[in-house]
Amino acid sequence: MKTTGNTILITGGGSGIGEALAHRLHDLGNTVIIAGRRREVLEKSAAGRANIVPMPFDADSAASVDAFARQVVAEHPTLNVLINNAGIMRFEDLTARRDLADAEATITTNLLGPIRLINALIDHLRQQPDAAIINTTSGLAFVPLLTTPTYNATKAALHSYTVSLREVLKGAVEVIELAPPAVQTDLTPGQSTREGYQPLDEYADEVIGLLTASPTPAEVLVQRVHFLRDAEKENRYEQALATLNKR
C-alpha cells in the first residue's frame, strides 16, 4: 500500500484507533478525512493538522451513507483510500430474553456501515490510482468474548466479507484487514486504562510499521493479536477461548 500522497477517509476517525491512525497517516504526507457522529470531537482531533478534514457522518441508514459518499467525492475527488474503522461494542446477556436494541445498533454500525460505504464508493475507488480499502475487524472475530456476542459476530462477518472483497477486487483495489487485539481506547467503559490491554500509541505505531512494509500484508496483525488470530490454526482454540473468558 502506498502510504504517502493519498486522500484517505477514516470512519470513526475522531477518537481511539481511528484518531491515532489519522494523525500518523497525516504526518506521513496524506490528506485525511475523519468521519464520525460528533462534530466537536472531529474538530478537536483535526486541530493543528492542516490536512485533516473533519466531516460528520451518520451510518444509520443507507440514504445517509449514500449522501455522505456523494459529498466526500464532490469535495475530495482524489479520494483513493477508505478505512472502515467506526465501531461500537455492547455487553449482552444471552441467558434470557432481552431488548435487542444494542445488538441491532451493533450490526448497523459494525457491519452494515462498512458494507454500505464500500458500496457507495466502490465505483469511484476503482477509477483511482493506488486505491485501497482497509476494514477494521478484531481479534474477537476469531475467538469470541462471550459477553459481547453481537460484536464478535459482526467482526467475524466483516472478516469474511473482506476476504471476498479482496478476491473480487484483485488488481483494481488493494483490500487489507486490520484486526486489533484489546487496545486501550474508550470503546467500552474503563477500557482506556485497563491493565493488560495494548497502549494505543504502541498499537498505532506497530500498525503503521506494518502498513509501510513492502509488500503490505493482507492482514495487518500486531504481535499481541496472534494469540487469537492463530488459535485455531495452532490447535489451541479451546485453550484460547477459556483463557480469554477466564473459564
N, C-alpha and C positions, 0 to 999 in steps of 0.2 A: 504494500500500500504506500502510495506517495504521502508523505506526512508534512509537506510544506507547500504553500501556494494554492491550497484548496479553499473552497467555500463550504463550510460544514454546518449542518443543522443537528443540534443535540436536543432531544426532548428530555425533560427533567434536568435541564442544564443550570438551574439556579441554586442547586444545593447538592450536597453529598458527592457521589461518584461523578455525576454529570458536571457539576461545577468544577471539581478538581481536574477532570479531563479537559473541560473547556479552557481553563486557564493555561494548562500546559500546551494544548494544541494552538491556542492563540500565540503563545510565546515562541512557538516553532515557526511562526510566519503564516498562519492561516487566518482567514476571516471566519468567525464562529458565531452562528446564530443560536442563541439559547432560548428554548421554548419551555413554557410552564404555565401553571394556572395563576400564579401570584406576580403581578407586575412589579410590586415593590421589591420582592425577593430577586427577581431577574435584574432589575436596575442596580441593586446593591452589588450583585455578583459581577456586573459589567463595569462597575466604576473603576476608572483608572486604566482601562484597556480599550484603546480606541477602536479596535476591530472586533470587539464583541458586541453583538447586536441583540438586545432583548426583544422577544416577541411573545405576547401572551398566547396561550394555546389551550384549547379545551378538547379533549379526545372523547367526550361522552357520546357524540353522535357522528354518524357518517357525514352528515351535511356540514358540521363544523370542521371536521378534518379536511374535507374537500375544499372548503372556503379558505382555510389556513394554507393549504398547499398551493392554491392559486395565488394567494398573497405573497408567499415566500418566493415562488418562481418569478412573479412580476417584479418584485423588489430586488431579487438576487438571482438573476438569470444564469450566473455561473455556478450555482449550487451543484456540487458533484459528490458530496458525501453526506449520507444520512446516518445518524447514530440514534437508534431507538433505545433510550435509556430510562424513560419515565416508568415508574412502577410504584405499587403500594403493597403492603404486607399486613394482613389482618390475622389475628389469632382466632381460631374457631374450635368449637367443641362438637365433635361428630357423634356423641353418645346419646343425644336427644334432639327432638325436633327443635328447630331454631329459625329465626328470621334470616333469610338468605341475602339480605342487602349487602353485607360485606363481601360475600362470595361473588355476587353479581358485579359489584363495583371492581373487584379484583380482576375478574375476567375481562371487563370492559377496558380497564386501564392497561393491564399487562399483556393481553393477547389481542383483543380486537383493535386496540390503539395502534400497535405496530403494523398489523395486517392492513388496516385502513390507510395508514400513512404511506406504507410501501406502495399500495395500490394507487394512491393518488399521485405519487411522484415517479413511478417506475418509467413511464414514457419519457419524462424529462431526463431522468438519470441515464437512461440507455443512450441518450444522444450526447452525453458529456464525456470528455476525456478523463481518464483516471478515476472513473466513478466507483464508489464503494458504498455498501450498506453494512453497518455493524449493529447487530442485535444483542442487547444485554440480557442474558438468561441468569443462571445461578448455579452454584454447586448443588443446590437443593433440587435441581432438575434431575439429578442422578441418584441421590439418596435423600428421601423426604424427611423433613422435620414434621413430626406428627401433629403438632399444634398449629401448623399453617398449611393445611391440605390444599386449599384452592391456589394459594401462592405457588406451591410446589408444582401443581398440575399445570398452571399457566406457563411456568418456566420450562417444564418438560415439553409442552406443546410448542412453545416458541423455538426450542432446540430443534425439534423435528421439522418445523416449518423452515427454519434456517438451512437445514441440510437440503431440503427440496429446492429452496430458492437458490442456493449455491450451485446446484447441478444445472438448473434450467437457465441460469444467467451466466454460466461459464463462458469466458471470453468476452463478455459485454460489461458486466458489473462484478467487481470483487465483493464477495459476501463473507463476512467474518462474524464469529460468535465470541462474545465476551462473557465468560462465566465466572463471576466473582465468588470468593469464599465469604465468610462472615466478616464484614468490614465495619469499622466504627463510623457510622453515619446516623442520621436521625430517622432512618426507615421505620424503626419501632421505638417506643419509649425507653430511654435509658441506654440505647444501643451505642450512642456516640462515645461513651466512656466504659463500655463493657469489657472487662478483663478477658483476654484470650482472643478477642477479635483483632483483625489486622488494622493497624492505624491507617487512616485514609490517605495521608500523603505517601506513606510507604507503598500502599497498594497502587495509587495512581502513577507513581514513578516506575514501578515494575511493569505496569501496563504499557506505558509509553515506550519503555525499553523493548518490549515485545512487538509493539506496532511498528517501530522503526527498524526492526530486523528485516533482513532481506534473504529469502522471501518472508513476508509476514505470514505467520501461521494462520490456518483457517479457524482454529480455536485458540483464542488468547487466554492462556491458563497460567496464572501466577502459581508459585510453588505451593502455597497453602491450600489451593483448591484440589490438588491431585488426590488428596485423601478421599474426596467424594467422587471426583470425575473418574478415577481409575478403579474404584472399589469392585465393580462387577468384573472388569477385565482381569483383575488380580485375584479373583475368587475370595474376596473378603467382604462381600456386600453385607451379609448378616452382621458381621462384626462392626462395620461402619454404621449400619442402621442403629445398632444397640449403643454404640459409643455416642453418636450424635444425639440420641434421645435419652441417654443416661439410663439404659434399661439393664 
